[in-house]
Amino acid sequence: MSPDPYKRDVPYVPPVRGYEQQLELQLNKTREATPEECAQWEQEDFFRAGKFDSMKMFVVLPTLIQLIMMAFMFSVFWFNANNF
């Protein structure tokens, strides 16, 4: 018997599984890609193949988000001015 935090005598039950072990990371166990795999990757990967327009991705989309947020901000100003 061993006392628990509430000073009760309870039977000791050993842990079932013991300590957990971290899985081994496979970071340094890489292999070189074959030329066929490289060619396939260059054709199928979205960014590597260039199937996107960076102007839309990095300029137009953030601009639209900013304009929508400004419209929301001004609508809150208008709402507060008319109701409070």
C-alpha positions as CSV (number, residue, x, y, z in Angstrom):
1,M,0.0,0.0,0.0
2,S,1.2,3.5,-0.8
3,P,-0.5,6.8,0.1
4,D,-1.9,8.8,-2.8
5,P,-2.0,12.7,-2.8
6,Y,-5.1,12.5,-0.5
7,K,-3.3,10.4,2.1
8,R,-5.4,7.3,1.4
9,D,-3.8,3.8,1.4
10,V,-4.3,2.5,-2.1
11,P,-2.6,-0.5,-3.8
12,Y,0.4,0.3,-6.0
13,V,-0.3,-0.3,-9.7
14,P,2.8,-0.2,-11.9
15,P,2.5,1.6,-15.3
16,V,1.3,-0.6,-18.1
17,R,3.6,0.7,-20.9
18,G,6.5,2.5,-19.2
19,Y,8.1,5.5,-20.9
20,E,7.2,6.5,-24.4
21,Q,10.0,6.6,-26.9
22,Q,10.3,9.2,-29.7
23,L,10.3,7.7,-33.2
24,E,13.5,8.0,-35.1
25,L,13.5,10.8,-37.7
26,Q,14.4,9.9,-41.3
27,L,16.1,13.2,-42.1
28,N,19.6,11.9,-42.8
29,K,18.5,8.7,-44.6
30,T,17.7,10.2,-47.9
31,R,18.5,8.9,-51.4
32,E,19.3,10.6,-54.6
33,A,16.5,11.0,-57.1
34,T,16.7,9.4,-60.5
35,P,16.6,11.6,-63.6
36,E,13.2,10.2,-64.4
37,E,11.9,11.2,-61.0
38,C,13.3,14.7,-61.3
39,A,11.7,15.1,-64.7
40,Q,8.4,13.9,-63.4
41,W,8.6,16.2,-60.4
42,E,9.4,19.2,-62.6
43,Q,6.3,18.4,-64.7
44,E,3.8,17.6,-61.9
45,D,4.8,20.0,-59.1
46,F,2.5,23.1,-59.1
47,F,5.2,25.7,-58.3
48,R,8.1,24.0,-60.0
49,A,6.2,23.6,-63.3
50,G,5.2,27.3,-63.2
51,K,1.5,26.7,-63.5
52,F,0.7,29.8,-61.5
53,D,0.8,33.5,-62.0
54,S,2.8,35.2,-59.2
55,M,1.1,38.5,-59.9
56,K,-2.2,37.0,-58.8
57,M,-0.8,35.2,-55.9
58,F,1.4,37.9,-54.3
59,V,-0.3,41.1,-55.5
60,V,-3.9,40.8,-56.5
61,L,-5.1,38.4,-53.7
62,P,-3.6,40.5,-50.8
63,T,-4.9,43.7,-52.4
64,L,-8.4,42.2,-52.6
65,I,-8.2,41.1,-49.0
66,Q,-7.1,44.6,-47.9
67,L,-9.9,46.3,-49.8
68,I,-12.5,44.0,-48.4
69,M,-11.2,44.7,-44.9
70,M,-11.2,48.5,-45.5
71,A,-14.8,48.3,-46.7
72,F,-15.7,46.3,-43.5
73,M,-13.9,48.9,-41.4
74,F,-15.7,51.8,-43.0
75,S,-19.0,50.0,-42.7
76,V,-18.4,49.6,-38.9
77,F,-17.6,53.4,-38.8
78,W,-20.9,54.1,-40.6
79,F,-22.8,51.7,-38.3
80,N,-21.4,53.3,-35.2
81,A,-22.0,56.9,-36.4
82,N,-25.6,56.1,-37.1
83,N,-26.5,54.0,-34.1
84,F,-24.5,55.4,-31.2
